[in-house]
Amino acid sequence: MSVHKAVRTPADLPVSGWYALLPPPKAPEVLRGRHEADWVIVGGGFAGLAAARRLSQLLPNDRIVVVDAQRIGWGAAGRNSGFMIDLPHELGGKNYGGRREHDLQQIRMNRAAIEFSGAAAEEFGLQPYFVRAGKLHGAATDHGLRSLREFEGHLVGLAEDFRSLDAADMKRITGTDFFIGGTFTPGTVMAQPAGFVRGLAAGLAGRVKIFEKSPVTGIRTGKEHSIQTAEGEVVAPRMILTVNGHLESFGFFKQRLLHVFTYASMTRTLSDQEKRTLGGEMEWGLIPADPMGSTIRRVGDRIVVRNTFTYNPSMTTSNGQMQRIGHRHDRSFKARFPMLNGVEMEYRWGGHLCLSLNSAPAFGEIEDRVYAAGCCNGLGTVKGTLYGMLVADLAVGTGEPMVADALQEPTPSKLYPQPFMAIGAPLRLWNMQRRAGREL
Ligand SMILES: Cc1cc2nc3c(=O)[nH]c(=O)nc-3n(C[C@H](O)[C@H](O)[C@H](O)COP(=O)(O)OP(=O)(O)OC[C@H]3O[C@@H](n4cnc5c(N)ncnc54)[C@H](O)[C@@H]3O)c2cc1C
């Protein structure tokens, strides 16, 4: 038998705008006492809920339990910008492009995950939180525009649909003349992330038992596995860990996961006059030409700005860090929307991303009948869903050929030793963000 104590449990703060805009949730069911199940899943984000849904489809009579430390939708799954992207989107890359064969495989897998989420959205009535709207890429510099045109060339090679946009198109859509050109790709789904995962959990509730606000403090693996919380325990022969970067908190993938935070601010509601002054379309999501630039979303009456990556091996951020980055959000917002002078941010938040140096996921059977799906390299709305789905297939013995494809991917490579990481990672992020220039 092995014992894995959690050296830390998640405590994401403060509330994200997405979560705050939802109606207050029902009181959580906290794990108390001893429960027996066929499957225990730790972590109720995109990966955990996808695993639970897939298991419930494959084995409808099995008892499936999901345990999360926080409310569903409170963690990164409800803190992200909601781009569910079908195309290759290598965060570390120069222009989101990649190798052709690999990209074609990624597109197939990403679309399978989006369809899996789409079927859930359909079944549980989550369409308002799952909109097949496509995404914009926006360039604010000549260099950014060259990158986008290269990206378009890459899309031609992949036989993928897109629309090349000029400055006038960008102004018509976004209301601002900040962008000198852009690209529209139609396959991305724009989610209200907290609404979507909360709705997914509610839809699963008849088939899956979900405990919230129940941090798992320890795991025992053996003939029967078990997880412990302050007040309860779940015993099950099979366990799935979908805790993203917190895999390392339990001692798995040690020195292989890179803990990075990124941050967002959401404006207050724009008045009718402010909306008229801005013009543009009511709903759009824009990804910067430089991966280190600012992501912008217009969601009807509000605008959301996301930028800045920081290296936080402690897996937490601080108020001071969020405040500093909030000033940067304000600058990015003012540069794009000078006509909205006086519009303040109502919500600001940060969230934990798990990356690996070689962009590989933490996926597979990590001990006998213990499975992991995490480390989605900043793309977890789709990749988390994908690996969550596939880890359930792997555990049940279904899902070919996609499971075999996923198992062929490399595992997260070893990080550089300390103090090189502590010095090198922030320096590299700082330099990449500095080079993003006006795209930030
Ligand atoms: C500001 C921001 C913007 C982003 N934008 C995008 C985007 O537009 N598109 C995109 O694809 N991705 C985006 N991401 C990344 C995306 O949010 C993550 O990749 C995704 O949430 C990962 O899903 P997951 O289910 O693997 O992990 P998570 O969503 O992190 O879920 C893991 C769950 O495990 C729980 N947990 C951890 N430890 C324990 C424990 N000890 N006990 C019990 N429960 C535990 C946590 O509470 C959490 O709910 C963004 C992230 C941030 C922060």
The ligand as a Gaussian input file, in Angstrom:
#p B3LYP/6-31G(d) Opt

LIG

0 1
 C       -7.417000      33.399000     -16.538000
 C       -7.339000      32.086000     -17.297000
 C       -7.698000      32.032000     -18.644000
 C       -7.667000      30.809000     -19.333000
 N       -8.186000      30.759000     -20.594000
 C       -8.352000      29.569000     -21.208000
 C       -9.060000      29.483000     -22.436000
 O       -9.570000      30.479000     -22.961000
 N       -9.156000      28.270000     -23.022000
 C       -8.645000      27.126000     -22.435000
 O       -8.767000      26.042000     -23.020000
 N       -8.032000      27.179000     -21.248000
 C       -7.881000      28.358000     -20.607000
 N       -7.297000      28.406000     -19.370000
 C       -6.810000      27.152000     -18.769000
 C       -7.940000      26.271000     -18.236000
 O       -8.698000      26.957000     -17.277000
 C       -7.344000      25.019000     -17.592000
 O       -6.453000      24.422000     -18.517000
 C       -8.454000      24.034000     -17.231000
 O       -9.257000      24.557000     -16.210000
 C       -7.845000      22.707000     -16.780000
 O       -8.907000      21.819000     -16.502000
 P       -8.713000      20.646000     -15.469000
 O      -10.019000      20.026000     -15.243000
 O       -7.577000      19.793000     -15.926000
 O       -8.171000      21.345000     -14.149000
 P       -8.874000      22.418000     -13.188000
 O       -9.864000      23.188000     -13.914000
 O       -7.757000      23.114000     -12.504000
 O       -9.648000      21.476000     -12.160000
 C       -8.969000      20.766000     -11.161000
 C       -9.881000      20.669000      -9.963000
 O       -9.213000      19.867000      -8.982000
 C       -9.542000      20.365000      -7.720000
 N       -8.515000      19.923000      -6.772000
 C       -7.190000      20.146000      -6.791000
 N       -6.604000      19.591000      -5.709000
 C       -7.588000      18.980000      -5.005000
 C       -7.622000      18.248000      -3.783000
 N       -6.529000      18.044000      -3.052000
 N       -8.821000      17.792000      -3.362000
 C       -9.951000      17.956000      -4.081000
 N       -9.959000      18.666000      -5.239000
 C       -8.804000      19.166000      -5.673000
 C       -9.574000      21.883000      -7.908000
 O      -10.358000      22.517000      -6.913000
 C      -10.161000      22.016000      -9.303000
 O      -11.547000      22.239000      -9.280000
 C       -7.247000      29.618000     -18.671000
 C       -6.884000      29.675000     -17.314000
 C       -6.926000      30.874000     -16.636000
 C       -6.539000      30.894000     -15.189000

